[in-house]
Amino acid sequence: MEKQAGGAKSGLVVALLVAGTFFMENLDATVIAPAVPQMAKSFAVAPVDLNTGISAYMLTLGVFIPVSGWVADRFGARKVFALAIAVFTIASLFCGLARTLPEFVAMRILQGIGGAMMVPVGRLVVLRVTPKEKLIGAIAALTWPALVAPVLGPPLGGLIADTVDWRWIFYLNLPLGILAFGLAWALVPDTRGEGAQPFDWPGFVLGGGSLFCLLYAADAMGQPVIAWEKVAISAVLGAGLMIAAVRHLTRTKEPMIELSSLRVQTFAVTIWGGSLFRMGVSAVPFLLPLMFQIGYGYDAFEAGLMLMAVFAGNLLIKPLTTPVLRRFGFRPVLIVNGLINAAAIGACAFLSPAVPLPVTWAVLFVSGMSRSMQFTAFNTIAFADIPRPAMSAANTLFSTSFQLAMGLGVALGAVAWRLGEALTGPAAAGSGGLPFHIAFVVVALVSLSSIADSLKLPADAGQAVAKAAK
């Protein structure tokens, strides 16, 4: 009994450590946006040119995440996780020291490689050391960085850029990275996968190339002036490579990404419906600060602070997540809470300077609660029925789809906003209000569509994990 309790306690410590590294990775994906004007001035380029520095990080994550499972199985999770932290930290230092845009982009790519190994390998470690009955709590610990970092990123980045220097956005990672490296080496077990299968180079080239092209097309659609030829070519090429990759992965004996987990319904629902949900919720932190600034005249820091209502909702619902899932089960929670999440996003379309501030905060607060609950439910049921030998392959596929959905969510927000501008005309686009209202309706509809998969789940889906949760 004592040994089991000690193992559970150790698993929680590892989960908290991994969550801390996730927070660094997720924060870096959002924190630099408010500092773009100052960074552009430092590099003597136009602000729009900084988009390459932001997208390079996201694209690198998408390309290299599929490699992480094989690397962890081959060389050991502790070594790979600790090395990933080191790479991420060193790259952060050189991002802050960069003097030109090409230098900065190169370091963001290196930082993305570290992040691509850090996130999925860290999750894999937690899945391997956590008993089934503790899985909801562990996944909840891993969920908060994805929820909190996009909320804290914009105000923190704006505050640092306004009061100190944008370079400190990256320097702050140094003490955190050094501490995380030491704790990882001391606490993380050096687990390995069974067997040493050869590396799947065709799968990496096809899959990585497909993700790169699709994410590049999504990023290009978020530009002020959309180069439709580039979007079309990248999208078609990406789709073609994706078809070739799936064909290869389903026929080769030792694929880089094992797709057999998609036969497990509780896992498949998190890939298809879960991706639509993540696209919707990741578009919200992108659209809200812009609407508050362009539509309502807030400065960057004030607009970022409005997202603290979302953060408060995230925090309040966390202690209730496990009891709710245990009481009602995954299927009802995913359906009802999914409806609440879509309604909360749609309600943002009705926000305006005339709406009382408490009402605005209430809408954002409910949005934060619903997205937190849905994140934890999707992330937990994903692995509820996956056998432990298949955890590595399932985790790699889950992490890849997760990153792709979050990246596409930002593009969804940008495209929905531009659709709003096109429908309302130049006058409304200049005022900033109505185009954003249309954008939130579009995003809400995408989020609503994520419920379709959950409706197909059996009533007892994930019941073993939910009932065993403590």
RAURZI-V654889 format. One record per residue. N is the residue number from 0. RES is the residue in three letters. PHI is phi in whole degrees, 0 to 359 (999 if undefined). OMEGA is omega in whole degrees, -180 to 180 (none if undefined). Layout:
# RAURZI-V654889
[[N & RES & PHI & OMEGA] [N & RES & PHI & OMEGA]]
This chain:
# RAURZI-V654889
[[0 & MET & 999 & 180] [1 & GLU & 295 & 179] [2 & LYS & 296 & 180] [3 & GLN & 294 & 178] [4 & ALA & 296 & 179] [5 & GLY & 295 & 178] [6 & GLY & 294 & 178] [7 & ALA & 295 & 179] [8 & LYS & 296 & 178] [9 & SER & 297 & 178] [10 & GLY & 298 & 179] [11 & LEU & 293 & 179] [12 & VAL & 298 & 178] [13 & VAL & 297 & 179] [14 & ALA & 298 & 179] [15 & LEU & 292 & 177] [16 & LEU & 297 & 180] [17 & VAL & 297 & 179] [18 & ALA & 299 & 178] [19 & GLY & 297 & 178] [20 & THR & 290 & 176] [21 & PHE & 299 & -180] [22 & PHE & 298 & 178] [23 & MET & 301 & -177] [24 & GLU & 294 & -179] [25 & ASN & 290 & -180] [26 & LEU & 296 & -178] [27 & ASP & 294 & 180] [28 & ALA & 283 & -174] [29 & THR & 236 & -168] [30 & VAL & 286 & -173] [31 & ILE & 275 & -176] [32 & ALA & 305 & -179] [33 & PRO & 291 & -177] [34 & ALA & 268 & -176] [35 & VAL & 305 & 180] [36 & PRO & 301 & 179] [37 & GLN & 292 & 178] [38 & MET & 295 & 179] [39 & ALA & 299 & 178] [40 & LYS & 296 & 179] [41 & SER & 296 & -178] [42 & PHE & 269 & -180] [43 & ALA & 58 & 177] [44 & VAL & 227 & 176] [45 & ALA & 285 & -180] [46 & PRO & 306 & -178] [47 & VAL & 297 & 180] [48 & ASP & 293 & 179] [49 & LEU & 292 & 178] [50 & ASN & 303 & 180] [51 & THR & 295 & 178] [52 & GLY & 291 & 179] [53 & ILE & 285 & -176] [54 & SER & 288 & -180] [55 & ALA & 301 & 179] [56 & TYR & 296 & -178] [57 & MET & 296 & -179] [58 & LEU & 296 & -180] [59 & THR & 295 & 176] [60 & LEU & 303 & -178] [61 & GLY & 298 & -177] [62 & VAL & 284 & -170] [63 & PHE & 263 & 178] [64 & ILE & 303 & -180] [65 & PRO & 299 & -179] [66 & VAL & 282 & -168] [67 & SER & 299 & -178] [68 & GLY & 299 & 180] [69 & TRP & 296 & -179] [70 & VAL & 297 & -180] [71 & ALA & 295 & 179] [72 & ASP & 293 & -175] [73 & ARG & 279 & -172] [74 & PHE & 251 & 179] [75 & GLY & 102 & -174] [76 & ALA & 296 & -177] [77 & ARG & 295 & -179] [78 & LYS & 299 & -177] [79 & VAL & 292 & -179] [80 & PHE & 295 & 180] [81 & ALA & 295 & 179] [82 & LEU & 296 & 178] [83 & ALA & 298 & 177] [84 & ILE & 299 & -180] [85 & ALA & 297 & 179] [86 & VAL & 299 & 180] [87 & PHE & 299 & -178] [88 & THR & 292 & 179] [89 & ILE & 297 & 178] [90 & ALA & 297 & 177] [91 & SER & 298 & 178] [92 & LEU & 301 & -177] [93 & PHE & 286 & 172] [94 & CYS & 298 & 179] [95 & GLY & 292 & -179] [96 & LEU & 272 & -176] [97 & ALA & 300 & -180] [98 & ARG & 249 & 178] [99 & THR & 228 & 180] [100 & LEU & 297 & 177] [101 & PRO & 301 & 177] [102 & GLU & 299 & -178] [103 & PHE & 296 & 180] [104 & VAL & 298 & 179] [105 & ALA & 299 & 180] [106 & MET & 289 & 175] [107 & ARG & 294 & 176] [108 & ILE & 296 & 178] [109 & LEU & 298 & 178] [110 & GLN & 298 & 178] [111 & GLY & 295 & 177] [112 & ILE & 297 & 178] [113 & GLY & 298 & 179] [114 & GLY & 295 & -179] [115 & ALA & 296 & 177] [116 & MET & 278 & -174] [117 & MET & 293 & -173] [118 & VAL & 291 & -176] [119 & PRO & 291 & 179] [120 & VAL & 293 & 177] [121 & GLY & 299 & 178] [122 & ARG & 296 & 180] [123 & LEU & 298 & 178] [124 & VAL & 302 & -179] [125 & VAL & 296 & -180] [126 & LEU & 297 & -177] [127 & ARG & 283 & -176] [128 & VAL & 261 & -175] [129 & THR & 260 & 175] [130 & PRO & 296 & -178] [131 & LYS & 304 & -176] [132 & GLU & 290 & 179] [133 & LYS & 254 & -170] [134 & LEU & 293 & -179] [135 & ILE & 299 & 179] [136 & GLY & 297 & 180] [137 & ALA & 294 & 180] [138 & ILE & 294 & 177] [139 & ALA & 299 & 178] [140 & ALA & 295 & 180] [141 & LEU & 281 & -176] [142 & THR & 279 & -172] [143 & TRP & 299 & 178] [144 & PRO & 299 & 180] [145 & ALA & 293 & 180] [146 & LEU & 271 & -173] [147 & VAL & 277 & -174] [148 & ALA & 301 & 178] [149 & PRO & 296 & 179] [150 & VAL & 278 & -179] [151 & LEU & 282 & -175] [152 & GLY & 304 & -177] [153 & PRO & 300 & 179] [154 & PRO & 293 & 180] [155 & LEU & 293 & 178] [156 & GLY & 297 & 178] [157 & GLY & 296 & -180] [158 & LEU & 295 & -180] [159 & ILE & 295 & -179] [160 & ALA & 296 & -177] [161 & ASP & 281 & -171] [162 & THR & 257 & -177] [163 & VAL & 236 & 180] [164 & ASP & 197 & -176] [165 & TRP & 301 & -177] [166 & ARG & 296 & 180] [167 & TRP & 290 & 173] [168 & ILE & 302 & -179] [169 & PHE & 269 & 179] [170 & TYR & 297 & 180] [171 & LEU & 296 & 178] [172 & ASN & 288 & -173] [173 & LEU & 296 & 179] [174 & PRO & 297 & 179] [175 & LEU & 295 & -180] [176 & GLY & 293 & 179] [177 & ILE & 297 & 178] [178 & LEU & 297 & -179] [179 & ALA & 296 & 179] [180 & PHE & 298 & -180] [181 & GLY & 297 & -180] [182 & LEU & 293 & 180] [183 & ALA & 297 & -179] [184 & TRP & 293 & -177] [185 & ALA & 273 & -169] [186 & LEU & 251 & -173] [187 & VAL & 282 & 177] [188 & PRO & 291 & -176] [189 & ASP & 270 & -178] [190 & THR & 285 & 178] [191 & ARG & 225 & 175] [192 & GLY & 282 & 179] [193 & GLU & 281 & 180] [194 & GLY & 83 & -180] [195 & ALA & 227 & -177] [196 & GLN & 286 & 179] [197 & PRO & 293 & -179] [198 & PHE & 288 & -177] [199 & ASP & 270 & -179] [200 & TRP & 296 & 177] [201 & PRO & 300 & 179] [202 & GLY & 296 & 179] [203 & PHE & 294 & -178] [204 & VAL & 294 & -178] [205 & LEU & 291 & -178] [206 & GLY & 293 & 179] [207 & GLY & 296 & 178] [208 & GLY & 296 & 178] [209 & SER & 296 & 179] [210 & LEU & 298 & 180] [211 & PHE & 300 & -178] [212 & CYS & 295 & -178] [213 & LEU & 292 & 179] [214 & LEU & 290 & 177] [215 & TYR & 294 & 178] [216 & ALA & 297 & 179] [217 & ALA & 296 & 179] [218 & ASP & 294 & -180] [219 & ALA & 295 & 179] [220 & MET & 287 & 177] [221 & GLY & 267 & -180] [222 & GLN & 283 & 177] [223 & PRO & 303 & 175] [224 & VAL & 243 & -175] [225 & ILE & 278 & 175] [226 & ALA & 271 & -172] [227 & TRP & 296 & 178] [228 & GLU & 297 & 179] [229 & LYS & 297 & 179] [230 & VAL & 299 & -177] [231 & ALA & 296 & -179] [232 & ILE & 297 & -179] [233 & SER & 295 & -179] [234 & ALA & 293 & 180] [235 & VAL & 295 & 179] [236 & LEU & 296 & 179] [237 & GLY & 297 & 179] [238 & ALA & 296 & 178] [239 & GLY & 297 & 178] [240 & LEU & 294 & 179] [241 & MET & 296 & 177] [242 & ILE & 299 & 179] [243 & ALA & 295 & -180] [244 & ALA & 295 & 179] [245 & VAL & 298 & 178] [246 & ARG & 300 & 179] [247 & HIS & 293 & -175] [248 & LEU & 294 & 180] [249 & THR & 275 & -177] [250 & ARG & 247 & -178] [251 & THR & 279 & -177] [252 & LYS & 286 & -175] [253 & GLU & 232 & -177] [254 & PRO & 285 & 177] [255 & MET & 294 & 176] [256 & ILE & 240 & 179] [257 & GLU & 274 & -176] [258 & LEU & 267 & -177] [259 & SER & 296 & 179] [260 & SER & 297 & 179] [261 & LEU & 294 & 176] [262 & ARG & 284 & 177] [263 & VAL & 276 & -171] [264 & GLN & 298 & -179] [265 & THR & 292 & 175] [266 & PHE & 276 & -178] [267 & ALA & 299 & -178] [268 & VAL & 295 & 179] [269 & THR & 281 & 178] [270 & ILE & 277 & -176] [271 & TRP & 274 & 179] [272 & GLY & 295 & 179] [273 & GLY & 298 & 179] [274 & SER & 293 & 177] [275 & LEU & 297 & 177] [276 & PHE & 299 & -178] [277 & ARG & 295 & 176] [278 & MET & 300 & -179] [279 & GLY & 296 & -175] [280 & VAL & 288 & 179] [281 & SER & 282 & 176] [282 & ALA & 285 & -175] [283 & VAL & 295 & 179] [284 & PRO & 296 & 176] [285 & PHE & 281 & -175] [286 & LEU & 282 & -174] [287 & LEU & 300 & 180] [288 & PRO & 299 & 179] [289 & LEU & 294 & 180] [290 & MET & 295 & 180] [291 & PHE & 294 & -180] [292 & GLN & 280 & -175] [293 & ILE & 285 & -176] [294 & GLY & 277 & -171] [295 & TYR & 244 & 175] [296 & GLY & 80 & 176] [297 & TYR & 287 & 169] [298 & ASP & 276 & -173] [299 & ALA & 299 & -178] [300 & PHE & 293 & 180] [301 & GLU & 296 & 179] [302 & ALA & 295 & 178] [303 & GLY & 296 & -179] [304 & LEU & 296 & 179] [305 & MET & 300 & -180] [306 & LEU & 288 & 178] [307 & MET & 296 & 175] [308 & ALA & 295 & 176] [309 & VAL & 297 & 180] [310 & PHE & 299 & 179] [311 & ALA & 298 & 177] [312 & GLY & 296 & 176] [313 & ASN & 303 & -176] [314 & LEU & 293 & -175] [315 & LEU & 295 & -175] [316 & ILE & 280 & -175] [317 & LYS & 306 & -179] [318 & PRO & 295 & -177] [319 & LEU & 267 & -174] [320 & THR & 299 & -179] [321 & THR & 298 & 177] [322 & PRO & 301 & -180] [323 & VAL & 294 & 179] [324 & LEU & 295 & 179] [325 & ARG & 292 & -176] [326 & ARG & 283 & -172] [327 & PHE & 255 & -177] [328 & GLY & 89 & -173] [329 & PHE & 289 & -174] [330 & ARG & 299 & 179] [331 & PRO & 299 & -179] [332 & VAL & 294 & -179] [333 & LEU & 297 & -179] [334 & ILE & 283 & -176] [335 & VAL & 293 & -180] [336 & ASN & 293 & 176] [337 & GLY & 297 & 176] [338 & LEU & 295 & 179] [339 & ILE & 295 & 180] [340 & ASN & 298 & 180] [341 & ALA & 296 & 179] [342 & ALA & 294 & 180] [343 & ALA & 294 & 177] [344 & ILE & 293 & 178] [345 & GLY & 298 & 180] [346 & ALA & 295 & 178] [347 & CYS & 297 & 178] [348 & ALA & 292 & -178] [349 & PHE & 258 & 178] [350 & LEU & 285 & 179] [351 & SER & 200 & 177] [352 & PRO & 301 & -180] [353 & ALA & 280 & 180] [354 & VAL & 285 & 179] [355 & PRO & 304 & -178] [356 & LEU & 303 & 178] [357 & PRO & 300 & 178] [358 & VAL & 291 & 177] [359 & THR & 301 & 179] [360 & TRP & 298 & -180] [361 & ALA & 297 & 178] [362 & VAL & 298 & -179] [363 & LEU & 292 & 178] [364 & PHE & 296 & 178] [365 & VAL & 296 & 177] [366 & SER & 300 & 179] [367 & GLY & 296 & 179] [368 & MET & 296 & -176] [369 & SER & 292 & -180] [370 & ARG & 293 & 178] [371 & SER & 296 & 179] [372 & MET & 299 & -177] [373 & GLN & 291 & 177] [374 & PHE & 304 & -177] [375 & THR & 295 & -180] [376 & ALA & 297 & 179] [377 & PHE & 297 & -176] [378 & ASN & 293 & -180] [379 & THR & 277 & -178] [380 & ILE & 294 & 179] [381 & ALA & 304 & -175] [382 & PHE & 250 & -177] [383 & ALA & 297 & -176] [384 & ASP & 245 & 179] [385 & ILE & 272 & 177] [386 & PRO & 293 & -175] [387 & ARG & 303 & 179] [388 & PRO & 299 & -178] [389 & ALA & 263 & -176] [390 & MET & 299 & -177] [391 & SER & 298 & -179] [392 & ALA & 295 & 180] [393 & ALA & 295 & 180] [394 & ASN & 295 & 179] [395 & THR & 296 & 179] [396 & LEU & 296 & 179] [397 & PHE & 297 & -178] [398 & SER & 296 & 179] [399 & THR & 295 & 180] [400 & SER & 294 & 179] [401 & PHE & 298 & -179] [402 & GLN & 295 & 180] [403 & LEU & 298 & -179] [404 & ALA & 294 & -179] [405 & MET & 295 & 178] [406 & GLY & 292 & 179] [407 & LEU & 293 & 179] [408 & GLY & 297 & 177] [409 & VAL & 297 & 177] [410 & ALA & 296 & 177] [411 & LEU & 301 & 179] [412 & GLY & 298 & -180] [413 & ALA & 294 & -179] [414 & VAL & 294 & 179] [415 & ALA & 297 & 178] [416 & TRP & 296 & -179] [417 & ARG & 291 & 174] [418 & LEU & 296 & 177] [419 & GLY & 298 & 177] [420 & GLU & 296 & -179] [421 & ALA & 294 & -178] [422 & LEU & 282 & -176] [423 & THR & 259 & 177] [424 & GLY & 89 & -176] [425 & PRO & 301 & -177] [426 & ALA & 295 & 179] [427 & ALA & 292 & 179] [428 & ALA & 297 & 179] [429 & GLY & 291 & 179] [430 & SER & 288 & 174] [431 & GLY & 87 & -173] [432 & GLY & 280 & -173] [433 & LEU & 299 & 178] [434 & PRO & 303 & 178] [435 & PHE & 290 & 178] [436 & HIS & 298 & 177] [437 & ILE & 296 & -180] [438 & ALA & 300 & -179] [439 & PHE & 293 & 176] [440 & VAL & 296 & 179] [441 & VAL & 298 & -180] [442 & VAL & 296 & 178] [443 & ALA & 298 & 179] [444 & LEU & 294 & 176] [445 & VAL & 297 & 179] [446 & SER & 298 & 179] [447 & LEU & 297 & -179] [448 & SER & 294 & -179] [449 & SER & 292 & -177] [450 & ILE & 286 & -175] [451 & ALA & 305 & 179] [452 & ASP & 295 & -178] [453 & SER & 295 & 179] [454 & LEU & 297 & -178] [455 & LYS & 274 & -179] [456 & LEU & 291 & 173] [457 & PRO & 291 & -176] [458 & ALA & 298 & -177] [459 & ASP & 261 & -178] [460 & ALA & 302 & 178] [461 & GLY & 69 & -173] [462 & GLN & 296 & -178] [463 & ALA & 300 & 179] [464 & VAL & 288 & -177] [465 & ALA & 296 & -178] [466 & LYS & 288 & -178] [467 & ALA & 278 & -176] [468 & ALA & 298 & -180] [469 & LYS & 234 & none]]
